[in-house]
């Protein structure tokens, strides 16, 4: 079973979590001024890369909070977990940590 580290609760089984999509999306400042194509792009178009990807997750069957994670989509390994609102961790450092076998943060999420 895949274990995911909630930054608030610690390491838990994947069944407690729901995927929330791409992380770090900014809502349009003046939404009333957007045309239909711009709204469509904002609502439905997401980056879908092969490699390290910043994602939102929700600990739905736990604390209920959202958080962000860096995950390598080619291996399905999580590289880092961090609270919503915190800056994205350095990808090079996350890769180095994963290469050493530290695929997740310690129990406390830090």
N, C-alpha and C positions, 0 to 999 in steps of 0.2 A: 504494500500500500504506500502511496506517495504521502509524505509528511510535509506540511506547509507550516511555516513559522509565522504566527500572528504576532505583530510587534507589541500587542497589548496583552496577549494570553500565553504566548509561547508556542511550542511545537504541538500540532494537532493533526489528525488524519484528514486527508483531502475531502472526505465526505461531509465535513463540517463547513466547507467553503463553496462559494459561488463565484464564477468568473464575472468581472465587471467591464471588460473591454480594455481599450487602449488607455493608458494613463497620460496625465499631463495635457489634457485637452482644455482649451480656454473657450468659454462661452463668448459669442460675439458681443461686443460692447454696445452696439446699436442694433439689436435684432429686428426692429421694425423697418430698418432701411435695407435689409437683405432681400434679394429677389428669390424666386423659387429655387433656382439652381444653387445658389449659395446656401440656402437652408438644407437642401438635399445633401450637398457635400458635407455640411457640418454634422447632420444627423446620421448619415449612413456610410460615408466614405472614410475608411480608416487605413492607416499604414499596415501592410501585411508583409512584413519582411521575414526572411529566412536568417535567423541568427538571434542576437540578443534584443529583447523586446521589453519595453516597460508596460506593465499591465496593472489594472485595478482588480482587486479581489475584495470580497466581503466575507467576514467570518459569520455567516448566516446562522449557524447552529451553535454559536458561542456568544461573544460580546456584541455581535451585530455591526461592528465597525468596519469601514472601508480602510484599505491600506494598499500600498503599491508594492510591486515586486519586479525584479529583473529576472527574466527567464530566457534561456536559450531554446528557441523553438526547434532547433535541429536535434537536440538531445533530450528535451523536456526537463532539463535540470534547472532548478532555481539557483540564481547566483546571489541574490540579495533581497531583503525585505525592509521596507521603511514606511513610516507613517505618512498618511496623506498630508500634503502641505510641506513636507520636507523635500529638499532638493534631491534629484536623482543621484545615486552614488556614481562614482567614477567607474566607467565600464572596464577600463584596463585593470583597476584594482579588483573589481568583481571577478574578472576572468582569472587573474592570478590566484585569488582565493579559491576559486573553483578548481583550478589546476592542482592545488595542494590538497584537494579532497574536502574542503570546507564548503560544501554546496549550500549550506544554510547558516544562518546566524545562530548564536547560542540560544539557550532556552528563553532568556529574557528578551530576545529580539534585538539586542544591541551589539 
